[in-house]
Amino acid sequence: MSGPHPSRTVRALLWVAGSLSLLLGLIGVVLPGLPTTPFVLLAGACYAKASPRLHAWLLNHRWMGPMLRDWEAHRSLTRRTKTIAIASMLVMVSLSIWGFRHRLAAQIALAVLGAIGAWVVLRIPTRPAPPPAD
């Protein structure tokens, strides 16, 4: 990363965008269909240009740091990470749809949001598997 943006206004806007993205990512941990990974990655990108301190905090965070460090190193996700993300969204969306079994509109909305979440995760590049060790 090349450091913070020179404009104070742009840094403030990036800080707001990063904070909103991080909030959405955290909400995505418990809200079915809302993916966490893309929002955390966006927050990291915004913080890298807005605040080196917040970017460093996110990089060193116990749960979000590995995901962000991996992204910054490879600009892709492993197949395992994508599989876990899609599977967990599928389970949570399915449970939520079942929980709203008498509300068709809510079921449709949950299914659509789950499909959008899966689409977002699937659009992130998949890192090729490393060659087998001899």
C-alpha angles and dihedrals in degrees: 000000000000099000134256122335113262094230115084091206093053090048090052092050091047090049090053092046091047093048093049090048092050090049091051090048091052091047087050089063090070104020113082116235096019108107118223102197101063092048093049090048091050091049089052092051092048093046091049089064098033106041128005088196094057091042090053090047091053092046090053096042113125096234106020099036098075091050092049095043090049091050094048091050098045109013089222143074128243119249088244092056092049092047092051092047094049094042094050091048090049092052094046095044091047092050090048092049089050090049089055094044093138095048110073095181091054091047092052092047091050092048092050093047090047091051091050090049091050091047091053092051093045091052092061109096116260116229114234114248114261115253114265115266115247 
